[in-house]
């Protein structure tokens, strides 16, 4: 156990958390011994709940450094919550561990329903959980052991909602974390981490929450990365599609960075968002959301597998199927992998037709002034070979830049971090909440 003299220290955390229907992608900045420490987060958007108060076999306190710092702790976090945002104090297991842990209830975002992400308790559980895990990681990094006191952290974060929800719900969504301006007391969120024999409680208080439209935050990251990313996009286009690259003959990376009229196609698991930027500003009137995504293809493929008679294709839910398809298959799994991928590919063709149709609607509104189309998002990689020609055909003479999945699925989180960090840099050191909170 670490010394209790640090009990009154309050950590300062700044993060961008992209809570997707399929995966949580995040980056959080903290500090250890005065040095900035960044954690990147990538875990399935799912938890397993159980009425037990602790794991069946909690980890030894003495293994804290190995488990919390050296391993991917975000994907094995087990915690309970005491906050107005979470209705029950069940033990919840996070990330990849949730995909293989038995429990009373498996919770994921539904991709076929109309329930708002801003209303889904899972959104709050995931955000609070990763910030609490970051607080514990930084403490163990600094002290080498679990704390013998409650950890406290103030949080600034950027979060995203699908464009349609952003327009209607952004203020209320942020206020649920922060509390409403003018309220006598701020909202306090208690997260008790229970991976170890000794539970650790983390008290979180949000100073500021910036809510951005999904996809638009990725556009901010593209602009921030500047010429190096633009050159990588041009090089990829020349290598993979010379005919499409001809549309950008004479265009340099510097010219591409300066483009101010764009359409984004942000392919997620539950939605596809179409952020539109006109003269460099987000155009909420022209932007739109398709209430389908890569998860729709996964879900429909699961239904077909269950009636196919192929007993080798047994997956509990779309998360386990998506995780299976993300891994490089061994020689023993190659045949099973190919058959599963075949089912998903057939369903993806229907999805891409829907994306193309919605994209044409956006083009009809704003296409005359559009200079470039960007395609990105966690769901864009698996369907690239199907979706890319569909979008190119609809776009006509407008160049379509399809970002490599290795970095495109992380662009939203980086844009969200930029939004949170910008407000943090501009905040006056008065200890009062920013007027931008809940905006």
N, C-alpha and C positions, 0 to 999 in steps of 0.2 A: 504494500500500500504506500502511496505517496504522502508527503507531509501535508498536513491540513492548513498550513500557513497560506496556501493559495486559495483558500475557500472564498475570499471576497473578490477575486479576480474575475472580471467579466470578459469573455472572448468577444472579438468582433469578427463576424463572418459575412462575406459578400459572395453571392453565387448567382449563377444562371441555371435554372432547372427546367429542362424541356420534358414535361410529363406527357409522353406520347401514349397512344392507345396500346402500343406494343412494348416500348422500352422507355425507361427514364434515362435521359442523357443529361449530364450536368457537369459543371465546373464550379468549385467553391474555393475561395481564398481565405486562409486563416493565417496565423502567425505562430512560430515556435522560436522562443528566445530572440524575438525581435525580427526574425527573418520570415518573409512571405513564403507560405507553403500552399501550393495549389493541388487539389485533389480532382481527378476526373472520374466521373461516375457513369456506368453503363450497366443497367440491370433490367430484367423483365418487369413490366408494369403489372405485378401480381403479388399477392400475399396469401399465405395460408393462416387462418385463424383457428385457435383452439381455446377452450375454456380453461385449460391448465394455466396456472400462474407462472410456471417456469418450464423450460425445456426438460425433457425426461432425463437427459444427462448433460447438465451444464458444464461448461469448460472450466478448468482450473484457473484461479486468479493469476497464478504464476506464469500462465501462458499468454498473458495479455499482449505483450509486445508482438509475439509471433502472429497471433490471430488478428489483432486490431490493426497493426501497422504493416506487417510483412505480407499478410494474405489479403485477398479482396474482401474486406469486411462488409462492404455495402451489400454484397451478394449473399451474406449469411446472417445479417442483422436479425435479432429477435427482440421485440420490444412491445411494451404496452403504453397506452396513451391516456392522459388526463387533460382534456381540453374541450372547449365547447364544440370543436369541429369533429370530434370522434365520439360516437354514441356509446361504445362499450369498451371495457378495459381488458378485452381478450388479449392473449399473447399472439402477436403476429410475426410470422417469419417472412423475410424479404427475399427478393431476387431469385437467383438460380436455385438456392436452397428451397424456395417455395415450390419449385417444379417437381421436387422429389420428396417432400416432407408430407406425411399423412397428417390430416387435420380435420376439424369439423366443417370448415368452409374454405373453398378456394375462390378468391375474388380477383377478377380481371375486368377491364372495361369491355362492355358489350359493343360490338361493331355493327350490329343489326338493329339496334334500338334508337330511340330519339332522345335518350336521357342526356342532359347537359353534363359535360365534364365538370363544370362549375358547381354542380349539385352532388357529384359523386364523392362519397367519403374517401374513396381510394386516393383521390387527388391529394387530399390533405394528409392522409397517412404517409404517402410516399414522400412528400415535400418535408414534413416534420421529421420523418425517419432519417433521411439522408443528412439533414443539418445536425441532428443529434449525433449521428455516427461520426460526422466530421469533427464535432466538438470533442468526442472521446478520443478519436485518433490523434488529434493535435496534443491533447493532454498526455497521452501515453508516449507520444514521440518525445515530449519534453521531459517527462518524469520517469518513464520506463516502467510504470505500473499503473493499475487502476487508482482512481481517486478515492479518498476516504471522506468525501464531502460531495454535495450537490454541485454539478457544473452549471455555469450560467453563460449564456451567449446572446448577444444582440445580433439581429440578422437584417441584411439588406439583400433583396433578391429580385431577379427578373423572372417572370412566369409568362406562359403563353396560353391562349385559348384559340380554338378554331375561329376563323374570321367572323362567321355568323354569330357565335357566342360572344366574341370580343365586342362587337358593336353594342350588344344589349347588356352584357353582364360584367364588364371589366371593373367597374367601380365597386360593385357589391362583392366580387370575388376577392379583390385586394383587401377590402375592409374586413373580411372574415379573418384574415391573418393578423392585421394590424390593430383592428378596432377602429371605430369611427372617430374622426377628428373632433375634438371638443369633449370627448368622453373623459370622465374623471380618472379612470384607471385603464391602462393598456391591457390588452388581452395577453394572458400568459399561457403558454403551452408546455405541459410537462410530459417528457418522454422518459420512460424507465427502460434502460437497456438490460436485458436479462440473459445474455449469452453466458455469463459467468456465475460462479457460485455466489458472488456478491453482486447484487444489482447496482446499477449506476443510474442516478436520476439526472436528467439534463433539463434545465429551465430555459426555454426559448422565448424571446420577445422580438417581434418584428418591428423595426424602425421604419422600413419603407418597402413597398412592393410595387414594382413596375409591371404592368400587364400589357403584353404586346400581342398583336395578331400572329398566329402561326404562319410561318413562311416569311412574313415581313422581317422578323428577327434574323432570319438567315440572310436576307438581302443586306441587312446592316453589316453582318459579318463578312459577306463577299466584298463590300465596299471597303471595310476596314483592312482586309488582307491585301487589297491593292494589286499592284502589277504582278507580283509573283504568282498569285492564284490565277489572274487573268491570262498570263502566259501559259500556265499549265492547262487551262481550258482550251486555249487556241492550239497548243501542241497536241492535245488529246483529239481534238476535232480533226486536225490534219491527218493524224495517224489512223483514226478509226473511220472517218467518213469524208474523203476528199471532196465529194460532190457538195456536201453541206458546207465544208470549209471554204469553198469557192465564193459563197455568199459574203464572206468576211475578207475577201482579197484586199490587201493593203491596210487592213485594220491591225494596229499594234496593241500591245497590252495596255499602254497608257491611254489610248483612245477608248478601249473597252471599259476601263475603270471610270472614265468620264461619262458613260452612258447614263441618262436620267429618265428614260421612258422604257420600262421593262414590265414583263409579266413573269411571275414565278409559278412553277408547278411543283408544289410541295407534297410529295406522296407519303402519307402516313399509313398507319395500320387501320385506323377507323375512319379517316377523312382524307380527302385531297383538297388542299387549299390553293387558291389562285390569287396571291397578293399582287396588286397592280401598283406600280409607281409612276406617277405622272409629274414630269419636271422635278424629279427627285423626292417627291412627297408621296406618302401612302395614300392611295385613292380608295377609300372605303366604299364609295358608290359603285365602282366598277369591279372591285374584288368580289370573290365568291368562294363557296365551299361546296364540294360534292360529298354527300354523307355516305361515302363508301371509301374503302382503302384496301391495302394489301391484305389486311385481316379478313376482309369480306371474301376474298379468294380462298384464303386458308380455311375459313369456316365452311364455305360451300364444298371445298375439297374434302374436308373431314366427313361431311354428310355422305358424299359419294363413296368414300373409302369404307364407311361403316356398312354399306349395302353391296360392296363389290365382291365380298366373299374372300378377300385376301386377308387371312388372319395375321399376317406379318405386319400389316399396316394398322396398328392399334396405338393411338395417341389419346391421352386423357383429354386434351383440349388444344386449342390452336397455338397456345404458347409453347407446349412441348413439341408440336409439329414445327413451328417456326424455329425453335432452338435446334432441332434435329437437322433442319435444312441449312442452318447457318454454319454447321461444323463440316470440316472435311471428312468424308466418310472413309472408314477403313475398308479393306478388301472384303471383309465379312458383311459389311453393311451396304456396299455399293449398289447391289441389285435392289434392295429395299429403298435406298435413297432415290434411285432413278425412277422407281414406280411412284413414290410419293411426289417427287418433283413433277412427274407427268400429270398427275391429277391437279396439282396447283397451277401448272402452266395452262391447262385447258380452261380453268376458271379465270385465270388472269387475262385471257383474251377477251372475255366478256367485260371484265373490269376496265381494260384499256379502251374498249369501245365507248364506255360511259365517260371515261376521262376525256377522250377526244371530243365527244359531243359537248361536254360542259366547257371545255377549252374553246371550242368554236363560239359558244355563247359569249364568253369573255372577249374574244377577238372581235365579235360583232359590235361590242360596246366601245372598244378602245383600240382595236388593232391598227387603225390608220396611222397612229402616232408611235406605235411600239417599235423599238429599235432592236431589242434582243429578248429572247425567251430563255430563262434559266430553269433547269429541271433538277430537283434535289429531294432530300428526305430519305428516311430509313427504308421506306417501301419502294423507292425508285430503282435500287440496284437489282433486286430479284426479277423485276419485270422489264429491264432495260431493252432487251432485244425485241420485245413486243411493243412497248410503249413508244420508243423513240421514233420509229417510222410513222406511227399514227399521228404524233404531234408535228412531225416535219411536214406531213401532207397537209394538215390543217393550217400550219403557219405560212405555207406558201413561200414567199421570198424573205420572210423574217428568219434569221438564223436561230437555231435551237441549240443551246449549250447544255449538254447533259453532264452534270458533275459526277465525278467518280465516287462510288459509294463509300470508299475508304475514308473520305472526309465529309461528304455531303450530309451524312446522317448526323453529324455533330455541329453543323452550321447554326442551327437554331439555338443550341445551348450557348454557343459563343456570342451570338448576337444578344441573347438575354443577359449574359454576364456583362457585356459592354453597357447595356442599358442601366443595370444596377450600379456598376462601377462609376459611370458618368455622374449619376445622382450623388453617390457617396463622395466623389471628388469635389462636387459643388456644394455639398451640405455645409452649413455653418457649424462650427464646433460648439454648439450650445447645449447639446444633450437633448434637444427637443426634436420631435418628429418632423420630418420634412413635410412641406405643404403638398409635395407630390405624392405623399403616401395615399394609397387607395385611389390613385388616379389612373 
